[in-house]
Amino acid sequence: MTQPPGRPVPQQPGPLPEEGHLPVPPSTPVSQPTHAVAGGASAGQPAAGRGQVPAQPAPASPAPGQPAPAAAPLPGGPGQVPSDGWAEPRRTAWSEGVHRLRAAATTEPGRLRIIGAALAALVVLFGVVAAWQVSDRQAAAGAVVDHSQPLSADAAHVYRSLADADTVASSGFLAGGDEPRSVRRRYEKDIRDASTLLAKAAANSEGSRTAQRQISTLNEELPRYTGLVEAARANNRQGLPLGGAYLRYANEQMRQELLPAARTLYEAETERLAADSADARSLPWFALAAGVAAVGGLLWAQRRDFLRTNRMVNPGLAGATAACAVLLLWLAAGHGLARSGLTEAEENGAHSLRVLNDARTGALQARGNENMTLVARGGGDARYETGYARQMRTLSGSERAGGGGSGDGGLLGDALRLADDSAGRAPVAGAQRHVEVWKQRHAQARTASDDGDYEAAVAKVIGGSGSTGESFDAVDAALEKASGHEQAQFEEAAGGGRAALTGLSVGAVALGIAGAAAAVTGMGRRLSEYR
C-alpha cells in the first residue's frame, strides 16, 4: 500500500551491529545521504535514516601462506609522540647519576653516605700522594749516596791521576837514564787508575751525553799520550835531545785535550750530584697539602656530627683523624731530618770536597809546570814558570786562574774556612805551611837554573830531602787526608738523611688505608641509626 505524499515514513528498527563494530552513540550526529538510491527503497530493505550506521565489511582473512597484517601501533607506545606533541628527553648515565646524587643529598642518610665516601677518598689520596713523593725523595737521596757522589769523586780522581801521571813523567825524564823504579810504578799506577775509572764512568753515565762525549775523548787521547811519553823516555835514555820535544808535545796534549775533558767530566758529575741533592731536599708540597685537607675534612665531619647528635666523639672519625695526624707529623719530621742531613752533607761535605779537589789539582799543575821549566831548558821555560806562579797564587794567594774560592787565602784558605772541626782544619793548615816551604825551595832551584847550574836545579826539584818534590808530596798528602775526612763527613750526613725516610712510604700507604677504613666505619655507625 502506497503512503500518501507528504506523510512521514515510519522509522524501522535498524539492524543489529555486526561483531567487531561499535554502535555510534546517540549524541553523535550522522550525516544525511545527499541523494537517494535510484528506484527508491525496495520492499523489505530499510532506508538509511538517522541513528543508522552503515554496515562495515568484515576484515578479509589472509590468504594461505601470507603473513597477517601488522596491528596499528597504539598511541603512546614506543617511538610514538604523545598527543600533546612533547616528548621527555632521554637522560645520559652522567645526568642520571647526578640526579640520583641530588635526590640522595636531600635526606640525611644520603648526605652521610656522600660525606663518608668523600672522607675515605681524601684519606686514601693523602696516603698515596705521601707514599709517591717520599719514594721519589728517598730514591734521590739514595742516588746521592750510592751513585752521584761516588761518580763525582771518581771523576775528580781521573783528573788527579792524569795530572799526576804528567807530573811523574816529567820527573822521570829529569832523572834521565837513572829513572827511579818508584817513579815508574807511580806513573803506571796513575794511567791504570785513570783507565779503570773511565770504564766505570762509562758504565754509569748513560743519562749524560756530556759525560759520554768526554769519556770518549779521554779513551781516544790517553793511548796517544802514553805513546808520546814512551817515545820521550826512549830518546832520553839514548841521550837524544828529541826526547824533550816528545815530552813537551805530550805535555801539551795533556793540557789541551786530556785535562780539559777530565775537568768537563768532573763538572758534569758534580752537577748531577747537585741536582740529585736538590731533588732529595725539595719539600713534598702536594703530600703536605693533602694531609692538611684530610685532617681538616675529618674535623669538620666530627663537628657536624656533634652539632646534630650532641655526641662528643665518633670513634671511627676520631681514629681516622689520629691516623692522618700521625702520618702528617711523620712526613714533616722525617723529611725535615732528611733535609737537614742532606743540607749538611752538601754544605759541609760536598762543597769542601770540591774546594779540596781543586786545590789538589792546582798543586799537581803547579808541580808539572815546575818540572817542565827544567825540561824545556830555555825552550819555553818562561811560559811554564808563569803557569807555576799562577797556580801557586790560585792555591794560596788572592789571584785566581779561573778557579773558585774567595778571600786572600786562595783555595787553601777557602778549605780552611769550610772545615767545621779541628780534624778537618789541621791537615789544611799543614798544607798551607808546606806550600810556603815549597815556594822558598822553588826560588832556590830557580836561582840555580838562572846561574847555569842545571844539575843543582834538578836536585832541588826532584831530589830527596829539601827538594820541592818533598814539599809537593807533603802538600798532596795533607790535602788527601783532609779530603778523606770530608768524604767521611759527607757519607755520614747523607746516610743519616736517607735513613730518616726509611719506612715512610710503606707507613703512608698503611696509615692511609687504615684511616679510610676508620672513616667509613664511623659514618656507617651513624647510618645504622636510620635503619
C-alpha positions in Angstrom: 0.0 0.0 0.0 1.4 3.3 -1.1 1.7 6.1 1.5 0.2 9.3 0.6 2.6 12.1 -0.3 3.7 14.4 2.4 3.3 11.9 5.2 6.4 10.7 7.1 7.7 7.3 6.6 7.7 5.4 9.9 11.0 4.5 11.3 12.1 0.9 11.0 14.2 -0.7 13.6 17.9 -0.8 12.4 19.9 -4.0 12.0 22.0 -5.3 15.0 25.6 -4.3 14.8 27.9 -6.8 13.4 30.6 -8.4 15.6 33.6 -6.2 16.0 31.7 -2.9 15.3 30.6 -0.5 17.9 27.3 1.4 17.6 27.6 5.1 17.3 26.4 6.9 20.4 23.1 8.7 20.0 24.7 12.0 20.6 26.9 11.6 17.6 25.3 13.2 14.5 25.2 11.2 11.4 25.2 13.0 8.1 22.2 12.5 5.8 22.7 11.0 2.5 22.9 13.6 -0.3 20.9 11.6 -2.8 18.5 8.7 -2.9 19.1 5.3 -4.4 17.6 5.1 -7.8 14.3 3.4 -7.8 13.6 4.1 -4.1 13.8 1.6 -1.3 12.7 -1.9 -2.3 10.4 -3.8 -0.1 11.9 -5.4 2.9 15.0 -3.1 2.8 15.0 -0.3 5.3 16.1 3.1 4.2 19.1 4.7 5.8 17.8 7.0 8.4 19.1 8.9 11.4 20.8 6.8 14.0 21.8 4.2 11.4 25.5 3.2 11.0 26.3 1.7 7.6 27.4 -1.8 7.9 31.2 -2.2 7.7 32.7 -5.1 5.8 34.4 -7.7 7.8 38.2 -7.8 7.5 39.3 -10.1 4.9 41.1 -13.3 6.0 44.7 -13.5 4.8 45.4 -15.9 2.0 47.1 -19.2 2.9 50.8 -18.7 3.3 50.6 -14.9 3.6 51.6 -13.1 6.8 48.9 -11.5 8.9 48.8 -7.7 8.6 50.6 -5.9 11.5 48.3 -4.3 14.0 48.4 -0.5 14.1 50.5 0.9 16.9 48.6 2.2 19.9 49.0 5.9 20.8 51.7 6.4 23.4 53.6 3.3 22.5 57.3 3.0 21.9 58.5 5.6 19.4 55.2 7.5 19.5 55.0 11.1 20.4 52.2 11.9 22.8 49.1 13.7 21.5 50.2 17.0 23.1 53.4 16.9 20.8 56.0 17.0 23.7 58.5 14.1 24.5 60.7 13.9 27.6 64.4 13.8 26.6 66.4 10.7 27.4 68.9 11.0 30.3 72.6 10.1 30.0 74.3 8.0 32.5 76.1 11.0 33.9 72.9 13.1 34.2 71.1 10.1 35.8 73.9 9.8 38.4 73.8 13.5 39.2 70.0 13.3 39.5 70.3 10.4 41.9 73.0 12.2 43.9 70.9 15.3 44.2 68.0 13.2 45.3 70.1 11.4 47.9 71.5 14.7 49.2 68.0 15.8 50.2 68.0 13.2 53.0 70.3 12.8 56.0 71.3 9.2 55.2 72.2 10.2 51.7 74.3 13.1 52.9 76.1 10.8 55.4 76.9 8.4 52.6 78.3 11.2 50.4 80.4 12.6 53.3 81.7 9.2 54.2 82.8 8.5 50.6 84.4 11.9 50.3 86.4 11.4 53.6 87.6 8.0 52.6 88.7 9.2 49.2 90.5 12.2 50.8 92.4 10.0 53.3 93.4 7.5 50.6 94.6 10.3 48.4 96.7 11.6 51.3 98.3 8.2 51.8 99.0 7.6 48.1 100.5 11.1 47.4 102.6 10.9 50.6 104.0 7.5 49.5 104.7 8.7 46.0 106.5 11.9 47.0 108.5 10.2 49.8 109.6 7.4 47.4 110.9 10.0 44.9 112.9 11.8 47.6 114.2 8.5 49.0 115.4 7.5 45.6 117.1 10.8 45.1 118.8 10.5 48.5 119.9 7.0 47.6 121.4 8.3 44.3 123.3 11.0 46.2 124.9 8.4 48.5 125.4 5.5 46.1 125.6 7.0 42.7 126.1 10.7 42.1 128.7 11.4 44.8 130.9 8.4 44.1 130.8 9.2 40.3 131.8 12.8 41.1 134.7 11.5 43.3 135.8 9.1 40.6 135.8 12.0 38.0 137.9 14.0 40.3 140.2 11.0 40.8 140.5 10.7 37.0 141.6 14.3 36.7 144.2 13.9 39.5 145.5 10.7 38.1 146.1 12.2 34.7 147.7 15.3 36.2 149.9 13.2 38.5 150.9 11.0 35.6 152.0 14.0 33.6 153.9 15.3 36.6 155.6 12.0 37.3 156.5 11.6 33.7 158.4 14.9 33.7 160.1 14.0 37.0 161.3 10.7 35.5 162.5 12.5 32.4 164.6 14.8 34.6 166.2 11.8 36.2 167.5 10.7 32.8 168.6 7.1 32.4 168.6 6.6 36.1 164.8 6.9 36.5 163.8 5.5 39.9 161.7 2.4 39.8 159.2 4.0 42.3 158.6 6.9 39.8 158.0 4.4 37.0 155.5 2.4 39.1 153.7 5.6 40.2 153.3 6.6 36.6 151.9 3.2 35.6 149.5 3.2 38.5 148.2 6.6 37.6 147.5 5.5 34.0 145.9 2.3 35.2 143.7 4.1 37.7 142.5 6.6 35.1 141.7 3.8 32.6 139.8 1.8 35.2 137.8 4.8 36.4 136.9 5.8 32.9 135.5 2.3 32.2 133.4 2.6 35.4 132.2 6.1 34.5 131.2 4.9 31.0 129.1 2.2 32.6 127.2 4.7 34.8 126.8 7.7 32.6 124.1 6.6 30.2 121.9 9.6 31.0 124.5 12.2 30.4 125.6 12.9 26.8 128.2 15.4 28.0 129.9 12.8 30.2 129.8 10.2 27.4 131.5 12.7 25.0 134.3 13.4 27.5 134.8 9.8 28.3 135.1 9.0 24.6 137.6 11.8 24.1 139.7 10.6 27.1 139.6 7.0 25.8 140.9 8.1 22.4 143.6 10.5 23.6 145.0 8.6 26.5 146.8 6.0 24.3 148.3 8.7 22.2 149.6 10.5 25.3 151.2 7.3 26.7 152.8 6.6 23.3 154.4 10.1 23.3 155.7 9.6 26.8 157.3 6.3 25.9 158.9 7.9 22.8 160.3 10.7 25.0 161.6 8.2 27.6 163.3 6.0 24.9 165.0 9.0 23.3 166.0 10.4 26.7 167.7 7.1 27.7 169.8 7.3 24.5 170.7 10.9 25.3 168.9 12.3 22.3 167.6 15.9 22.7 164.5 14.8 20.7 163.2 13.2 23.9 162.5 16.7 25.3 160.4 17.6 22.3 158.3 14.5 22.6 157.7 15.1 26.3 156.7 18.8 25.6 154.3 17.6 22.9 152.9 15.0 25.3 152.5 17.7 28.0 150.7 20.0 25.5 148.3 17.2 24.6 147.6 16.6 28.3 146.9 20.2 29.0 144.8 20.9 25.8 143.0 17.6 25.4 143.0 15.3 28.3 142.8 17.6 31.3 140.0 19.8 29.8 138.0 16.7 29.0 138.6 15.3 32.5 137.6 18.7 34.0 134.3 18.8 32.0 133.5 15.2 33.1 134.1 16.2 36.7 131.8 19.2 36.4 129.1 17.2 34.7 129.1 14.6 37.5 129.2 17.4 40.1 126.1 19.0 38.5 124.3 15.7 38.6 125.2 15.4 42.3 123.8 18.8 43.0 120.6 18.0 41.1 120.0 14.8 43.0 120.7 16.6 46.3 118.2 19.3 45.4 115.5 16.7 44.4 116.0 14.9 47.7 115.7 18.1 49.7 112.7 19.5 47.9 109.6 19.8 50.1 106.6 17.4 49.4 104.1 20.2 49.0 101.3 18.0 47.5 101.5 15.5 50.3 101.5 18.1 53.0 98.5 19.9 51.4 96.6 16.6 51.0 97.3 15.8 54.7 96.1 19.2 55.9 92.9 18.8 53.7 92.3 15.3 55.1 92.7 16.3 58.7 90.5 19.4 58.1 87.8 17.4 56.4 87.7 14.9 59.3 87.5 17.6 61.9 84.7 19.3 60.0 82.7 16.0 59.9 83.1 15.4 63.6 81.9 18.9 64.4 78.9 18.4 62.1 78.2 15.1 63.9 78.4 16.8 67.3 76.0 19.6 66.3 73.4 17.1 65.2 73.7 14.4 67.8 75.5 16.2 70.8 77.9 13.2 70.9 81.4 14.3 71.8 83.3 11.6 69.9 82.7 9.4 66.9 85.2 6.6 67.4 85.7 5.9 63.7 86.2 9.5 62.7 88.5 10.0 65.7 90.6 7.1 64.6 90.8 8.3 61.0 91.9 11.7 62.3 94.6 10.2 64.5 95.9 8.1 61.6 96.1 11.2 59.3 97.7 13.3 62.0 100.3 10.7 62.8 101.2 10.4 59.1 101.3 14.2 58.6 103.6 14.6 61.6 105.8 11.7 60.5 106.0 13.1 57.0 107.0 16.6 58.3 109.5 15.3 60.8 111.1 12.6 58.6 111.5 15.0 55.7 112.8 17.7 58.0 115.5 15.4 59.3 116.4 14.1 55.8 116.6 17.7 54.5 118.8 18.7 57.4 121.2 15.8 56.9 121.4 16.3 53.1 121.9 20.0 53.5 124.8 19.4 56.0 126.2 16.9 53.5 126.1 19.4 50.7 127.4 22.4 52.6 130.0 20.8 54.9 130.9 17.8 52.8 130.4 18.2 49.1 131.3 21.9 49.0 134.5 21.2 51.0 135.4 18.3 48.7 135.1 20.4 45.6 137.4 23.0 47.0 139.9 20.4 48.2 139.8 18.7 44.8 140.5 22.0 43.1 143.4 22.6 45.5 144.9 19.2 44.8 144.7 19.6 41.0 146.1 23.1 41.3 149.1 21.7 43.2 149.6 19.0 40.6 149.5 21.5 37.8 152.0 23.8 39.6 154.3 20.8 40.1 154.0 19.8 36.4 154.9 23.4 35.3 157.8 23.4 37.7 159.2 20.2 36.1 158.6 21.3 32.6 160.5 24.5 33.3 163.7 22.4 33.6 162.7 20.0 30.8 162.4 22.9 28.4 165.9 24.3 29.3 165.2 27.7 27.9 162.8 26.5 25.1 159.6 27.9 26.6 160.6 27.8 30.2 159.2 31.3 30.8 155.7 30.0 29.9 155.9 27.1 32.3 157.3 29.4 35.0 154.4 31.7 34.5 152.0 28.8 34.8 153.6 27.7 38.0 153.3 31.1 39.6 149.7 31.4 38.5 148.7 28.0 40.0 150.5 28.8 43.3 148.6 32.1 43.6 145.4 30.2 43.0 146.4 27.7 45.6 147.5 30.1 48.3 147.2 33.7 47.2 144.5 36.2 46.2 144.6 35.8 42.4 142.6 33.2 40.6 143.2 31.2 37.4 139.6 30.8 36.5 139.1 28.8 39.7 136.8 29.1 42.7 137.5 30.5 46.1 137.2 33.8 47.8 139.3 35.9 50.1 143.1 36.3 50.3 143.9 32.7 51.3 143.3 31.1 47.9 141.8 27.7 47.7 143.5 26.5 50.8 142.1 29.5 52.7 138.6 28.6 51.5 139.1 24.9 52.5 140.2 26.1 56.0 137.1 28.2 56.4 134.8 25.4 55.2 136.3 22.9 57.6 133.9 22.6 60.6 136.1 20.8 63.1 139.7 20.5 64.2 140.2 17.2 62.4 139.3 18.9 59.1 141.3 22.1 59.7 144.5 20.6 60.9 145.6 19.0 57.6 144.6 22.1 55.6 146.7 24.3 57.8 149.6 21.8 57.4 149.2 22.1 53.6 149.4 25.9 53.8 152.7 25.6 55.7 154.1 23.1 53.2 153.2 25.4 50.3 155.2 28.2 51.8 158.2 26.0 52.1 157.6 24.8 48.6 157.8 28.4 47.3 161.1 29.0 49.1 162.7 25.9 47.7 161.4 26.7 44.2 163.0 30.1 44.4 166.4 28.4 45.3 166.0 26.0 42.3 165.1 28.8 40.0 168.2 30.7 41.1 170.4 27.7 40.4 168.9 27.3 37.0 169.4 31.0 36.1 173.0 30.7 37.2 173.5 27.8 34.8 173.8 25.1 37.4 171.3 22.7 35.8 172.3 19.7 37.9 171.8 21.7 41.2 168.4 22.9 39.9 167.3 19.4 39.1 168.4 18.2 42.5 166.4 21.0 44.2 163.3 19.9 42.2 163.4 16.1 42.1 165.9 15.3 44.8 165.2 13.9 48.2 165.3 15.9 51.4 165.0 19.6 50.9 163.6 19.4 47.4 160.4 20.9 46.0 159.3 17.4 45.3 159.3 16.7 49.0 157.2 19.8 49.6 154.7 18.8 46.9 154.3 15.3 48.3 153.7 16.8 51.8 151.0 19.2 50.4 149.3 16.4 48.4 149.3 14.1 51.4 147.8 16.8 53.7 145.1 17.5 51.1 144.4 13.8 50.7 143.9 13.5 54.5 141.6 16.5 54.5 139.6 15.1 51.6 139.2 11.7 53.4 137.9 13.4 56.5 135.3 15.5 54.4 134.3 12.4 52.5 133.6 10.6 55.7 131.5 13.5 57.0 129.6 13.6 53.7 128.7 9.9 53.8 127.6 10.1 57.4 125.4 13.2 56.9 123.9 12.0 53.6 123.4 8.5 55.0 121.6 9.9 58.0 119.4 12.0 55.8 118.4 8.9 53.7 117.8 6.9 56.8 115.3 9.4 58.1 112.9 8.5 55.2 113.2 4.7 55.8 109.8 3.1 56.1 107.8 6.3 55.5 106.4 5.4 52.1 105.1 2.0 53.4 103.8 3.6 56.5 102.0 6.2 54.4 100.1 3.6 52.5 99.2 1.6 55.6 98.0 4.6 57.6 96.0 5.9 54.6 94.2 2.6 54.2 93.6 2.3 58.0 92.3 5.9 58.1 89.9 5.4 55.2 88.5 2.2 56.8 88.0 4.1 60.1 86.2 6.9 58.4 83.9 4.6 56.6 83.2 2.7 59.9 82.4 5.9 61.7 79.9 7.1 59.1 78.5 3.6 59.0 77.6 3.7 62.7 75.7 7.0 62.1 73.8 5.4 59.1 72.8 2.4 61.2 70.7 4.8 63.4 68.3 5.4 60.4 67.5 1.7 59.8 
